[in-house]
């Protein structure tokens, strides 16, 4: 790849990360091209689909997201694995504004093998924690959206305070998710796209 093509590619990825974090994954490809100062045709030559652009822009965050969930599945204590995923995902959300866009893109609102595999891994983690008798039976994998929406409210807080507040919020939520607490209203299948709104 020529030096100017590499520079254009890097600029497109930087702009895409910025716009996805600001406006969500629905931002038009033309808006990304315009802000990156490249033609729409050039953008589509490098990234034929929005999904390919999202995957490339947030490659590192995708890897972290998948690793957190897959590592939690190997933990011999299912509750600790579940607990760890919520803590790490919320911490990443509080410290890396672009992580929210990457994490949401990993889940199956838009279908791909990567997202499906990650979603099924999280659902398996929930099942394991419930089967161990530690996670309440009425917790739904879709409740992760509620957690992320609540934690996402810290986006306007300075990072140092957001980290501490996120840790406290997750601690409260984990206590509510334990077996033995009062019954909850039924889960609401919210789209993870709401986290970006």
N, C-alpha and C positions, 0 to 999 in steps of 0.2 A: 504494500500500500504506500502510495506517495505521501510525502510529508504533509501536503495541504489536505489530502484526504483523511489522514490520521487526525489532523487538527480539527477538521470538520466533524469527524466522528466523535471525538472527545467532547467538543462543544455541544453536539446534539445530546449526548448522554448526560452531560452536566445540566443542560436546560431541562431535559425530560425528568430527571430526578427532582429538580426544583419545582417544576410545574405539577408533577404528580403529587408531591408533598403538599403544595399549596392548594390545588384545585381538585385532587382526586384523579382516578384513572380514566375519567370520562373526558379529560382534556383532549381536544381535537389534535390530530397529527399535524394539521396545517398550522396550528398555534405554536407547536413545538418547532416546526421548521422556520416559521417567521422569527421567533425569538432567537433561534440559533443562527439566523442569517444564512440559511441554506434553502435551496429550492425543495418543494414538496417531492418532486421526482427523485432528487438526490436522497432525501430521507427514506423514501420507499425502496430505493435500490439497496440501501444499507440495511433497512429494517422493513421487510415486506408486510409485517403485521404489527399492530400495537402490542400484541402479546410478546413478540420477539424483542421489541424495544423495552418493554417492562422487564423482561427476564434479563436482558443485558444491562440495563440501567441499575437494577437492584441485585445483580448476581451475588455479591458478597452477603447482602442481607438475606437473600433466599437461602444461601448455604447455612447461615447462622440459624435461621428459622427452622429449617429441616433438621439440622443437627441437634437443636434443643429438644425437639419432639422425639426424634429417634433415640437420643441418649436417654431420655426419660423412660422410654419403653423398655430399656434394658435394666433399669433400676429394679432390684429385687423387692423394694418396698413401693407398691403401686401408688400409695398416697403421697409419698415423698416425690415420686416422679411427676405426678399431677401438680403438686405444690410447686415444684421446681419450674415447670413449664409456665405456670401463671406468673410466678415471680420474675423469671427471665424475660418473658415476652413483654410484660408491663414495664420492666426496667428499660428494655431496648426501646420501647415506644416513648418513654419519658426522656430518653437521652438522644435519640436519633429520629427526627421528625420524618425522614424518608422511610424509616422502617415500617411505619404504619401502612404506607402504600404498598411496600413489598410484601408485608405479611398478609394484607387483604388480598393481594393478587395471587398469593399462594393458595388460597382457598377456592372452593368450587363454584363461585358465582360465575366465573368464566372457566370453562372446562379445559383441562389439560391433564396429561398423565402426572406431571409433577404436583399440581394442585390436588388432584384426586388422591394420590399416594399420601400426601401430607395430611389431608383431611381425614382419610381413613386411619392414619397413624394416631391422630389426636382422638378420634372416636374410640379407637382401641384402648388408648390411655384412660379415657373416661370409663370404659367398660371394666378395665382391670381394677381401677380404684373403687368402682361400685361393687364389684365382685369380692373385693377384700373386706367389704363392710365398713369402709371408712368414708367414702364419698356418698352423699345422699342419693337415693335411687331416682329422685326427680330432677337431678341435674342433667341438662341436655348439652350436647356439644355446641348447640346454637347459643347457649348462655355465654360462650366466649365473647360473642359480639357485645353483650351487655357489659362485660368486664372491660373490653377495649373502649367502648363508648365512655364509660365512667372514667377510666384512666386517661383517655384522650382529652378530657376536660382540663388536664394539667398542661396542655400544650402552650398556653400563654404564660406559664409560670417559669421563672429562671430555672435552668437545668438542675442546679444543686438542690433547690427546694422541691422541684418536681420529682427528683429521685426519692427524697425522704417521704414526700407525700404519697408517692406511688407505693412504696414499701408498706406504709401504714394502711392504705386502702386495700392492698392485696391481703394483708393480715386480717383485716376485718372480714373481707369476702371469704377467705378460706375458713374462718370460723363459721360463717353462715352455710358453707358448703358441706360441712362435716355432718355425718349421721348423728341424729339425736336432736337436731334443731327443729323448730316448728315447720309444718308443711308450707310449701310455697304455692302461689298461684301457678297455673300451667305455663310452660315455656312459650315464648313468642319467637317464631322462626324469622328473626330479623336478618336482613342482608348485611354482610360485612361492609358493603359500600357505604352504609350509614356512618361507619367509623371515620371515613374520610370527609363526610359532609361537614 
